[in-house]
């Protein structure tokens, strides 16, 4: 993907669930196009608070600052995604 990939997190979207969308730059058309499906967090998790993308654009780590887990609510958490041959995360 040669560094032409952008990840955009929106932790306040979808009533606090949060989401992340991925975009790839299409040089021929000189525009950014969304690819793959939108990644959506669990209720009130603020998914997309932080994001980290590998240099090849195929590994994405998304942070949430309001995860509900074993330690209770309001704790941080993360989920990792790999873009596969099926063109899905």
C-alpha positions in Angstrom: 0.0 0.0 0.0 3.1 2.2 0.0 2.2 4.7 2.6 -1.0 5.8 0.8 -3.3 4.6 3.6 -5.0 6.7 6.2 -6.9 5.6 9.2 -9.5 8.0 10.7 -10.9 7.4 14.2 -14.2 8.9 15.4 -14.5 8.0 19.1 -17.7 10.0 19.6 -19.7 8.6 16.6 -22.6 6.2 16.8 -23.8 7.3 20.3 -20.3 6.8 21.8 -19.6 3.4 20.3 -16.9 5.0 18.0 -15.7 3.9 14.6 -12.7 3.8 12.4 -12.7 4.2 8.6 -9.8 3.4 6.3 -8.9 5.4 3.2 -6.4 4.7 0.3 -5.1 7.4 -2.0 -5.8 6.7 -5.6 -3.1 8.5 -7.5 -4.7 8.3 -11.0 -7.8 10.0 -9.7 -6.0 12.2 -7.2 -8.5 11.4 -4.4 -8.9 9.3 -1.2 -11.3 6.4 -1.3 -12.7 4.4 1.6 -11.7 0.7 1.6 -12.7 -2.2 3.7 -15.6 -2.1 6.0 -16.1 0.5 8.8 -14.9 -0.9 12.2 -17.4 -0.2 14.9 -16.9 -0.4 18.7 -19.1 -1.8 21.4 -21.7 0.4 23.1 -20.2 3.4 25.0 -16.6 2.2 24.4 -15.3 5.3 22.6 -13.6 3.0 20.0 -11.1 5.0 17.9 -9.8 7.2 20.6 -6.3 6.3 19.4 -5.1 4.5 16.3 -1.8 3.1 15.1 -1.2 1.9 11.5 1.7 -0.1 10.2 3.9 1.3 7.4 2.4 -1.1 4.9 -1.2 -0.1 6.0 -2.2 -3.7 6.7 -2.0 -3.8 10.5 -4.2 -1.5 12.5 -4.4 -1.1 16.3 -7.4 0.8 17.7 -7.6 2.1 21.3 -10.7 2.7 23.4 -10.7 4.7 26.6 -14.1 3.4 27.9 -13.8 -0.4 27.5 -16.0 -2.6 29.6 -14.1 -5.7 30.7 -13.0 -7.8 33.6 -11.8 -4.7 35.5 -15.1 -2.9 35.1 -16.1 0.0 32.9 -14.0 3.1 32.0 -10.8 1.2 31.5 -8.6 1.5 28.4 -8.4 -1.3 25.9 -7.2 -2.0 22.4 -8.1 -4.2 19.4 -5.8 -5.3 16.6 -6.9 -5.9 13.0 -5.1 -7.2 9.9 -6.3 -6.5 6.4 -6.5 -9.8 4.6 -6.7 -11.3 1.2 -10.5 -11.3 1.5 -10.3 -7.5 1.5 -11.7 -7.3 5.0 -10.4 -6.4 8.4 
